[in-house]
Amino acid sequence: MPYTAFYARKSYLDKNKEIIEKFNKAINRGIEFVKEHDEKEIAKIILPQFPDNALNDVEIIVKRYKDADSWLNNTSISEESYKNLENIMIENDLLDDYVSFKDLVINLND
């Protein structure tokens, strides 16, 4: 299920295709890195982003995410996973109503 999203106005996407493609490529490289490396390697790299945590704690968290298969395989969001996220947001009063997948999501990997 997607839990992080990046958004931009359509006008920005249209005017900055090269920047968007590079950004998407960088995020996908990060996803590949996570898939190809163990939790200790990942934790060492991301530890500076969590200055209040010990390396072992970050390593445990990364392992939990990997064990739960929490990372998507790429930056594309399927309509099914989008709807699952919407359902959770609506059930928790974070979203009032459904928004059409086709009106909101542009998958750059398609």
SVG drawing of the C-alpha trace seen along z (x, -y; Angstrom):
<svg xmlns="http://www.w3.org/2000/svg" viewBox="-17 -25 43 36">
<polyline fill="none" stroke="black" stroke-width="0.4" points="0.0,0.0 1.4,-3.4 1.9,-5.5 4.2,-8.2 3.3,-10.2 4.8,-13.1 2.6,-15.6 2.9,-18.4 0.5,-20.5 -0.1,-19.2 1.3,-22.5 4.6,-21.8 4.7,-18.2 4.2,-19.5 6.8,-22.2 9.5,-20.1 9.4,-16.6 13.2,-16.2 13.2,-17.1 10.3,-14.8 11.9,-11.9 15.1,-12.3 13.3,-12.5 11.3,-9.4 14.5,-7.6 16.2,-8.6 13.3,-7.3 13.3,-4.0 17.0,-3.7 16.4,-4.0 13.7,-1.4 16.1,1.0 18.8,0.3 16.4,1.3 15.5,4.5 19.1,5.4 20.6,4.6 20.1,5.9 18.7,3.9 22.1,3.2 23.5,1.5 20.3,-0.5 20.2,-1.5 23.8,-2.8 23.0,-5.0 19.7,-6.5 20.8,-6.8 21.7,-10.6 18.0,-11.2 17.1,-9.8 19.5,-11.5 17.6,-10.5 17.8,-6.8 20.5,-4.2 21.8,-2.2 20.3,1.0 16.9,-0.6 16.8,-1.8 18.1,1.6 15.1,3.2 12.7,0.8 14.1,1.4 13.9,5.2 10.2,4.9 9.4,2.9 11.3,5.4 9.6,8.4 6.2,6.8 7.0,6.1 6.1,2.4 8.1,1.0 6.6,1.0 8.6,2.4 8.6,-1.0 7.0,-4.4 3.8,-3.3 0.6,-3.1 -2.0,-0.6 -5.6,-1.5 -6.2,1.3 -3.6,0.0 -4.8,-3.5 -8.3,-2.5 -7.0,-0.6 -5.3,-3.7 -8.4,-5.8 -10.5,-3.4 -8.1,-3.6 -8.1,-7.4 -11.9,-7.6 -12.3,-5.1 -10.0,-7.2 -11.6,-10.5 -8.6,-11.8 -10.5,-12.0 -14.1,-13.0 -14.8,-11.2 -13.2,-9.2 -11.2,-10.9 -11.1,-9.3 -7.8,-7.5 -7.7,-8.7 -8.2,-12.3 -5.4,-12.2 -2.7,-9.7 -0.2,-9.9 2.1,-6.9 5.4,-7.7 6.5,-4.1 3.5,-3.1"/>
</svg>
